[in-house]
């Protein structure tokens, strides 16, 4: 995307492969409210803050949120667009993200933000032949809660760096867009479904120090690879709405998931707003991603280990 292009133009430009060269993490807040994140140390190896600091805009900054594995279904040629819905049916989801430097609290402009997730039936575009296995869903991006695959579960890549090459040309529910001068980016999509072995989630990557060109986004490095999660109340509400109600896959709950670290917004739990009487009208999800722009987190490591003392709070999942 070039500087002369209008902010609302949606383009089907392919983005060149982002070169990953150096680690990062994340903090949070967002659309319609504020949520915050924390972890044990910042991306430069210094001790993490023990409290909140106020940035130049009066915004409260906390420590980095959890990094997570990339999973097998990332495609580094996503379309440059904010509306990733295409023809997928489901509950409309407006996902508002804000990317800030977790050290200075200042917004990071011109970052490239990727999101990707499965549809209501638990199928990822680019991997449709994985299908939903007659209710089993595509290959999970993490191990089932028991640590052993359930009988008849589909097999696939391991949860760490086991990337799989795409098997088809579909690209729904995937996209890349540029943060504005406030560090903000918004995607239009649908509420994700589920598949065996994972709770409901959205994948995300943040790339910095690259250049926006007519070919998309070039160079730079990945400073955050994470996942966003949905509280159980919202998932249960979605499960009675079609087409989610037709998804017969065994569902892993938020507390059973082996990728979500049970730390609330620290681990990527979204702040959600919707009509409790009718979630089908649409959902607003928001979070602020606080990164270390000098670090590299490409999601190729081991899955995070859940904290024994961490648990999502009511305020985190409101």
N, C-alpha and C positions, 0 to 999 in steps of 0.2 A: 504494500500500500504506500502510495507516495503522499507527500504533504499537500498536493493540490486536490486530492480526492476528498469528496464530502464525507463527513463522519458517518452518515447513514447509508452509504453505498455498500452493498454486499457483493463480494467478489468471489468467484470460484478459482482464485489463483492458488497454485500449489506452493507451499513454503519449502525452501531448500532445507536439507538436514541441518539442524542446529548442532554446532560443534560444542561438545561438552569438554571443558578444560579446567575448571577449578572448584564448595559445599554450601549449603545454605539451610535455612530452616524457616519457621513461620510463626507469626502472631495473628490476632484477629478482631473484626468488628463488622458492621455492615448496615445494609438497607433496612430502614425501619427500626433500628435499634443498634445496640452495641454489644459485642461479645468479645472476650479476650482470651489469649492463649498463654501457655507457659511451658517451659521445659527445664532441663538441668544445666545446660551450658550453651553459650552462643557459638555460632559457626566458626569463630576464630579461636576457639579453645579457651576463652576467658571464662571465669565463673559467671554464671547467669545472674541477672538482677534478682534481688530478693523482694523487690516491691515494684511499684509503678513509677515511671518517670513521665514528665509532661513534655511533649515535643513543642516545636516552634508554633504550631497551629493550635496548641492547647489540647492536642490529642493524647490520650493516655497510652503509653507503650508498656508492654509486658515482654516476657521472654519468648523464645522461639517455640513454635508448635512442632508436632511430630512430623518427621519425614516417613514416607512409606515406600513400599516397593512399587515399581512401575507396572508389574503384571505382564502377561503375555500378549495383550491386545492393543498396545500402543502402535499407531501408524504415524510416522513422521512426514506425512504429506497431506496434512489436514487442510480443508478449505478455509480461506480467510473470510470469516463470516461470523456474525453474532447470533443469527437465527439458525440453529443446527437441526431443527425439527424434521425437515423434509416431509415425508409422508407418514411419519410415525404417529400412531394414535396414543393418547394418554392425557393425563392431567397436565395442563399448562404449568410450566415452571419458569419463573423469572429469577435467574441466578445473578445476584449482584456481588461482585468481588472488588476489594480494594487492596492494592499491593503497596506496602510501605517498607522502608528500610527500618529494620527492627532496632537498629542502634540509634538512629537520629529521629525516627518517627516521620520522616519526610516521605511523601508519595514518590513512587518510582514510575516515571512516565516512559512511554514507548517500549515497555516490556511486552513480550509476546506471551500470551496466556493460552495454553491448550486445555480443552476439556474433552472427555470422552466417557461414555457410559452405555450400558445395555438398554434395550427397549423394555416395554412393559412385560414382554414374554421372556425376558432374560437373555436376549440375543444381541451380540455385538455386530455392528456393521463391519464388513471386511472379513468376517468369520462366520458367515451364515450357515456354512456346512456343519459347524459345531451344533447348530440348532439349539433346541431345548431338550433334546433327548427324550421326547414324549413325556416331558414334565421334569426331567433332570436338570435342564439348563445346560449352557455351554460349560466348557472346562473351567473350574473355579480358579480364581487368581490367588487363592490361599488355601491352606489345608482345612478340611472340615473340623468342627470343634472337638471331635473325639481324637483327632490326630491320625485317624485311620480313614481311608475313603469308605463311604457307605457302600453296601452291596449294590452293584449295578450303576455306580456313579460314573459319569463320563471321565475319561482321562485327558490330561493335557499337560501344558508346560508347568514347571515348578513355580512357586510363588515369587521367587527372586528374579534373577536375570533371564529367565527362560522365555524370551520373546519368541513368538510364532510369526512367521511370514503370513500376510493376508492371503486368503483363498478366493476372494471375489472382489469386485469393484465397488460395492456399496459403501457409502460413507456417511450415512445418517448418524445423528447424535454425536458428531465430532466437529470440532471447529477451533480456529485460532483467531484471536482478536488482540488489538493493541490497547494498552492502558492510556488514558488521557492524562492531562497535566495534573489531575488530582489522584492519579494512580488507580482510577476506577475503570472497570470493564463490566459489561452486562451481557449475559447470554440468554437467549430464549430457547427453551428446550421442553422436554416433558419429564415428569416425575419418573425416575428409573424404576424398573421392576427388580426381580431377584432371580437367582439361580442357586442350585445346591452348593453349599460350602461358603457362601458369602452373604453378608447383610446388604441392604440397599446402600449404594454408594456411587459417587462420581469421582473419576480420576482427574488430576490436574497437574500441569507442569508450568513453571514460570521461567522464561528465558530472558536474559539481560545482556547488554553490551553488544548486541547485534545491530544490523542495519536493515531498515525497511526499504525495499526496492520494488520495482514493477513485478519482480518474480516472487514477492512475498517477504519473508524474513530470512536474513542470511547471517551466518557466523554467530558470535556470542557464545554463551554457555548457559547451562541449566542450573539455576540457583535453588530451585525447589521442585520436588516431586512428591505429591501427596494425594490424599483422598478425602472427600467430603462425605459426611454421614448424616443420616436422618433419624430422628428420635422415633421410638416405637409407636407412639400415639399417632403420628402422621402416617407411618407405614400401615398400621392396622386400618386407618381410615381409608387409605388408598386401596386396600386389598378387597374392599367390597364394591369397588367401582370397576366397570369394564374399561379396558381389556384386562386389567390386573386380576379381576375375579376369575378369569379363565386360565391364569397361570397356575398349573398344578405342581410346580417344582416345590420340593421341600425347602422351607424358608429358614435361614439362619437368622437369629435375632441379634440385635445390637450387642447384647451382653455375651453372646456366644461367639461372636466374630473374632478371628485370630489376627486380623490386621488392625482393626480399631483397638486402641490401647486403653479404652474405658476412662479416658481423662476429660471427657466433655469437650469444650471448645479447644482445649490444648491438642486434642487428637483429631480435630477437623469436624466436630459436630456443628452443623449449620444452625443458625437461628432462623426459624420458620414462622411465617405469618400466613394464615389462611382462615376461611370461614369454617369454624368447627362444625357447623350444621351441614356444610356442603363443600367438601374439599375439591370436588370436581370443577368448581368455578376457577380454581387456580391457586398456586402457591408462590409466595415470595421467599427465596432463600438468600441468606447473606452471611458473609464472613470477611474479615480483613486478614490478608496474608502478609505477615511480616517476615521479610527475608533478609539474609545476609547477601548482598549483591556481589561480594567478592568470592563467595564460596561456590562449590559445585555439588549438587545433589541430583544424580541421574537416576536414582531408584533401582540400582542394580545390586544393592546389598541385601542383607537378610531382613525378614520381616521384623517389626518392632516387638519387644517383649512387653506384654501388658503389665502395668503396675498393680501390685496386690492391693494397694491402698486407694487407687484411683477409681472413681465411679462417677458417672454423669449425674449432674444435679438438675433439679427442676428449673433453676434459673438458666442453665446452659441450654436446655432444650425447649425453652418457651417459644 
